[in-house]
């Protein structure tokens, strides 16, 4: 059903399509024989538009408890961030620094741009997976950049997918002709979605520099992958679930400064919830960067959006932070982060009538900052969508879970360098 939603991040194209179709049907140039069918379609569209308000279940009606995400999902986080991690797999014209970063090592010569490649080992997954969410922290001085690719192995046939492009940072060769889909899945801007489960994956990094002197060389400090899949057996799922230890008091409100999209120029105002949320957390960590400046840097020209998850954390990473994407499935994970003084940037979407405590009515995609929890378990937020009500607004946990955990539980984590990850399993614990 197409419902008239208010979309904060992606715009209201649905209304334009519906209105355009109705106007087309009223146009005298439409073939007279087709008009009865066209007008019938208009009646259906109008009925849908009118019926949307009543088709959405009220928040206080009996419904499943979405506090822990759709049943059956399990995640694993794999982190590569040291010499041992980078030494696996195959590499060409890259080296590992004393600090543990992977850096381009291609002296000036016949190639332009200069280029190096790292292919990860084959990572066997602990269970069949249907989603892979990568993120990276890179340094790209001068005219240099890094591109990332992923491929997966079908759990049934053993066949490998082609390499699929999943994103970049810095200056790289254009994305033209980059493959982003195949028969078994596709890259949905930020992550790989598979139609058939996989039992292994590989990552590829291509480091490029347009500097002729050989002085500007890109490097990768950290590569994080969260892979996910449904595990039907409850006992196996319990065994595979990531342990969470809550250390300290989670009933607190962190001093995250508030910023609002309303203060941005008109061209950016309705679209920069992600960069605004990133700026709030970076300022909480001591960074002085401005919201608009950050938004321009985070903008994804390939998809023409400001809300690319990977680019958001890559930007924070290049500014000296350890930043990565995570999947949050339970409130214990939220409590563990807040207890450690770590705000969470949450990706949410919801229909009208399903989130009464929110400052907006509905959204097809929006980013907000969780800056604390109340004794009742509700979330203290900074929501950039409302200048008047967004600072410190309290969202009911059940409503937020429906909008966030039910829709993937994607979270940005931005924190100081060399902070141990709460849920990460290091790559050296995985047998290639």
C-alpha positions in Angstrom: 0.0 0.0 0.0 1.2 3.5 -0.9 0.5 5.8 2.1 0.9 9.6 2.2 3.9 9.6 4.5 5.9 12.6 5.6 9.4 11.7 4.6 12.2 13.7 6.3 15.3 12.3 4.7 14.2 11.2 1.2 11.6 13.8 0.2 7.9 13.3 -0.7 8.1 11.7 -4.1 5.1 9.5 -3.5 2.7 12.5 -3.5 4.2 13.8 -6.7 3.8 10.4 -8.5 0.2 10.0 -7.3 -0.7 13.6 -8.3 1.1 13.3 -11.6 -0.8 10.1 -12.4 -4.2 11.7 -11.6 -3.4 14.7 -13.8 -2.3 12.4 -16.6 -5.7 10.6 -16.6 -7.5 14.0 -16.8 -5.4 15.0 -19.8 -7.4 15.2 -23.0 -4.6 13.6 -24.9 -5.1 10.3 -23.2 -6.7 7.7 -25.5 -10.5 7.7 -25.0 -10.5 3.8 -24.8 -8.0 3.9 -21.9 -9.8 6.5 -19.9 -12.2 4.2 -18.0 -9.3 2.1 -16.8 -7.3 5.1 -16.0 -10.1 6.7 -14.0 -10.7 3.4 -12.2 -7.1 3.4 -11.1 -7.5 6.9 -9.9 -10.4 5.8 -7.7 -8.2 3.0 -6.2 -5.4 5.5 -5.5 -7.9 7.9 -3.8 -9.4 5.1 -1.7 -5.9 4.0 -0.6 -5.0 7.6 0.3 -8.1 8.0 2.4 -7.8 4.5 3.9 -4.2 4.9 5.1 -5.1 6.7 8.2 -7.4 3.9 9.3 -5.2 1.0 8.1 -2.3 1.9 10.4 -2.7 0.0 13.7 -2.9 2.3 16.7 0.0 2.3 19.1 -2.1 1.2 22.0 -3.7 -1.8 20.3 -2.6 -5.3 21.0 0.4 -6.2 18.8 3.6 -8.1 19.0 6.3 -6.7 21.2 9.0 -5.3 18.9 11.4 -4.5 21.7 14.0 -7.0 20.5 13.6 -6.9 16.6 12.0 -9.4 14.3 12.3 -12.9 15.8 15.3 -15.0 14.8 17.9 -12.5 13.7 21.5 -13.1 14.9 24.5 -10.8 14.2 28.3 -11.2 14.2 30.7 -8.3 14.2 34.1 -8.9 12.6 36.8 -6.2 13.0 40.1 -5.9 11.1 42.3 -3.2 12.6 45.9 -4.5 13.1 48.8 -6.2 11.3 47.6 -9.7 12.0 44.2 -8.9 10.5 45.6 -7.3 7.4 48.1 -10.1 6.9 45.4 -12.6 5.9 44.2 -12.9 2.3 46.0 -11.5 -0.7 47.5 -8.1 -1.3 49.2 -6.2 -4.1 51.2 -2.9 -3.6 50.0 -2.3 0.0 51.9 -2.7 3.3 51.0 -2.6 7.0 52.4 0.3 9.0 53.9 0.0 12.5 50.6 1.5 13.8 48.7 -1.4 12.2 47.1 0.4 9.2 47.0 -0.9 5.7 48.6 1.7 3.3 49.2 2.1 -0.4 52.7 1.2 -1.4 52.9 1.9 -5.2 55.8 4.2 -6.1 55.4 6.6 -9.1 55.6 4.7 -12.3 53.6 3.7 -15.3 50.2 3.3 -13.5 47.9 6.3 -13.1 46.3 6.5 -10.7 48.7 4.6 -8.5 46.8 1.6 -7.1 47.0 -1.2 -4.6 44.5 -4.0 -3.7 43.8 -6.0 -0.6 41.5 -9.1 -0.7 40.5 -10.4 2.7 40.6 -14.1 3.6 37.4 -16.1 3.0 35.4 -15.5 6.2 33.2 -18.5 7.0 30.1 -17.4 8.8 28.7 -19.0 12.0 25.3 -19.3 10.4 23.6 -18.7 7.1 23.4 -14.9 6.4 21.2 -12.7 4.3 22.6 -9.2 5.1 26.2 -7.8 5.4 26.7 -4.3 6.8 30.3 -2.9 6.2 31.9 0.3 7.5 35.5 1.6 7.4 37.8 4.2 8.9 40.3 5.4 6.3 42.7 8.3 5.8 42.8 9.8 2.4 45.4 12.6 2.1 45.5 14.8 -1.0 44.1 13.3 -4.1 43.7 9.7 -2.8 40.8 7.4 -1.9 39.7 3.9 -1.1 36.9 1.8 -2.7 35.3 -1.3 -1.1 33.8 -4.4 -2.6 32.1 -7.5 -1.3 31.2 -11.0 -2.6 29.4 -13.9 -0.9 29.2 -17.6 -1.3 25.8 -19.3 -1.8 25.1 -21.7 1.1 23.3 -24.1 -1.1 25.3 -24.2 -4.3 28.8 -23.1 -3.1 29.0 -20.6 -6.0 30.5 -17.2 -5.4 28.8 -14.0 -6.4 30.7 -11.4 -8.5 32.4 -8.6 -6.6 29.9 -5.9 -5.8 30.7 -2.3 -5.1 29.7 -1.1 -1.6 31.1 2.4 -1.3 34.2 4.6 -1.2 35.8 7.5 0.6 38.1 10.2 -0.9 39.0 10.7 -4.5 38.6 7.5 -6.6 37.9 6.6 -10.2 34.2 7.1 -11.0 31.7 4.5 -10.1 30.6 4.1 -13.7 30.2 0.4 -14.7 30.6 -0.7 -11.1 28.5 -3.8 -10.4 26.0 -3.4 -7.5 23.7 -6.4 -8.0 23.4 -10.0 -9.3 20.7 -12.7 -9.4 21.1 -13.5 -5.7 21.2 -10.1 -4.2 22.1 -6.4 -4.4 23.7 -3.5 -2.6 21.1 -1.3 -1.1 23.3 1.8 -0.9 24.8 0.9 2.4 24.7 -2.9 2.8 24.4 -6.2 0.9 21.0 -7.8 0.9 20.8 -11.5 -0.3 17.8 -13.3 -1.5 19.4 -16.7 -0.9 21.5 -17.3 2.3 25.3 -17.3 2.1 27.8 -19.1 4.3 30.9 -17.1 3.6 32.0 -13.6 2.4 35.1 -11.7 1.3 35.9 -8.0 1.3 38.1 -6.2 -1.2 39.7 -2.8 -0.8 41.2 -0.8 -3.7 43.5 2.0 -2.6 44.1 4.8 -5.2 46.2 7.9 -5.4 46.3 10.5 -8.1 49.4 12.1 -6.6 52.3 11.9 -9.1 55.0 12.4 -6.5 54.1 9.4 -4.4 53.6 11.5 -1.2 49.8 11.1 -0.7 48.9 7.5 0.0 45.6 6.4 1.4 45.4 4.0 4.3 42.8 1.9 6.1 42.8 1.9 9.9 39.7 -0.2 10.6 37.3 -2.4 8.6 34.1 -3.5 10.4 31.6 -6.0 9.1 28.3 -7.0 10.7 26.8 -10.0 9.1 23.2 -11.1 10.0 20.8 -14.0 9.4 17.8 -15.8 10.8 18.5 -18.7 13.1 15.3 -20.7 13.5 16.4 -23.0 16.4 15.9 -21.0 19.7 18.7 -23.0 21.5 21.2 -22.4 18.7 20.1 -18.8 18.5 20.7 -18.3 22.2 24.2 -19.9 21.9 25.1 -17.6 19.0 23.7 -14.4 20.5 26.4 -11.9 21.3 26.9 -11.6 25.1 26.3 -8.1 26.5 27.8 -6.9 29.8 26.3 -3.8 31.3 29.0 -2.0 33.3 27.7 0.9 35.5 24.5 2.9 35.7 22.5 3.1 32.5 19.9 5.5 33.9 21.6 8.7 32.8 21.5 11.5 30.3 24.7 12.4 28.4 25.6 16.0 27.7 25.3 15.7 23.9 24.8 19.3 22.4 21.7 19.9 20.4 21.7 21.0 16.8 18.7 21.3 14.4 18.3 20.9 10.7 16.1 24.0 10.8 19.3 26.2 11.1 20.6 24.8 7.8 20.3 26.5 4.4 17.0 25.7 2.6 18.6 23.3 0.2 19.9 21.2 3.0 17.3 21.7 5.8 15.0 18.7 5.1 17.8 16.3 4.2 20.6 16.4 6.7 19.4 14.5 9.7 22.4 12.1 9.4 25.1 14.7 9.2 23.4 16.8 11.9 23.3 13.7 14.2 27.0 13.0 13.5 27.9 16.6 14.2 26.2 16.4 17.6 28.1 13.3 18.7 31.4 14.6 17.3 31.0 17.8 19.2 30.1 15.7 22.3 33.5 14.1 21.8 35.3 17.5 21.5 35.3 18.1 17.7 34.6 21.7 16.6 33.3 21.0 13.1 30.2 22.8 11.9 27.0 21.1 10.9 26.8 22.4 7.3 30.5 21.8 6.6 30.1 18.2 7.8 27.0 17.7 5.7 28.7 18.8 2.5 31.6 16.4 3.2 29.3 13.5 4.0 27.1 14.0 0.9 27.0 10.9 -1.3 27.2 12.2 -4.9 26.7 8.7 -6.4 23.3 8.2 -4.7 22.6 12.0 -4.3 21.8 11.6 -0.6 23.1 12.9 2.7 22.0 9.8 4.6 24.6 7.2 3.5 25.4 5.3 6.7 28.9 4.3 5.7 29.9 7.7 4.6 28.7 9.2 7.9 31.0 7.0 10.0 33.9 7.2 7.4 33.8 11.0 7.9 34.0 10.7 11.7 36.8 8.2 11.3 38.9 10.6 9.2 38.5 13.2 11.9 40.3 11.0 14.4 37.5 9.0 15.9 36.8 5.2 15.9 33.5 5.0 14.1 31.5 2.1 12.8 28.1 0.7 12.0 26.4 -1.7 14.4 23.2 -3.7 14.5 21.3 -3.2 17.8 18.8 -5.9 18.6 18.1 -5.6 22.3 17.7 -2.9 24.9 20.6 -4.4 26.9 22.9 -3.4 24.1 21.6 0.2 24.3 22.0 0.1 28.1 25.6 -1.1 27.8 26.5 1.8 25.4 24.8 4.4 27.5 26.4 3.1 30.7 29.8 3.6 29.1 28.9 7.2 28.2 28.4 6.3 24.5 25.6 8.0 22.6 24.0 6.1 19.7 22.8 7.4 16.4 19.8 5.4 15.4 18.3 4.9 11.9 14.5 4.9 12.1 11.4 4.9 9.9 7.7 4.7 10.8 4.2 5.4 9.5 1.7 7.9 10.8 0.1 6.9 14.0 2.7 4.4 15.1 5.0 6.7 17.1 2.9 9.2 19.1 5.8 10.3 21.3 7.9 11.4 18.3 8.3 15.1 17.3 7.3 14.3 13.7 4.3 12.4 12.4 6.1 9.9 10.0 9.2 9.3 8.0 10.6 7.1 5.3 14.1 7.4 6.8 15.5 9.5 9.7 18.5 9.6 12.0 18.3 10.5 15.7 20.7 10.6 18.7 20.0 8.4 21.8 21.7 10.3 24.6 20.3 8.6 27.6 17.7 6.4 29.3 15.1 7.0 32.0 14.5 4.7 34.9 11.5 3.3 33.0 13.7 2.4 30.1 12.5 5.1 27.7 15.0 6.9 25.6 16.2 10.5 26.0 16.8 11.9 22.5 18.2 14.7 20.4 16.0 14.8 17.3 17.3 17.4 14.8 13.9 17.5 13.0 12.3 19.8 15.6 14.0 23.0 16.8 11.4 23.6 19.4 10.9 20.1 20.9 13.9 18.0 19.7 16.4 18.6 22.5 16.1 16.0 25.3 12.7 14.7 24.1 11.8 11.4 25.6 10.6 8.6 23.2 8.7 5.6 24.6 10.9 2.5 24.3 8.2 0.4 22.6 7.5 3.0 20.0 11.2 3.6 19.3 11.8 -0.2 19.1 9.1 -0.5 16.5 10.7 2.3 14.4 14.3 1.3 14.9 14.9 -2.3 16.0 12.1 -3.6 13.8 13.7 -1.9 10.8 17.2 -3.3 11.2 18.5 -1.7 14.3 21.2 0.2 12.4 23.4 2.4 14.7 26.3 4.7 14.2 28.9 4.4 17.0 31.4 7.3 17.2 34.0 7.3 20.0 37.6 7.9 20.9 40.3 5.9 19.2 41.4 2.6 20.8 38.2 2.0 22.7 37.4 -1.7 23.0 34.2 -2.6 21.1 31.4 -3.8 23.4 30.1 -6.5 21.1 32.9 -7.1 18.6 34.5 -10.5 17.9 38.0 -9.8 16.6 38.9 -11.2 13.2 41.7 -13.4 14.6 39.0 -15.4 16.4 37.6 -16.4 13.0 39.2 -19.3 11.1 39.7 -18.3 7.4 
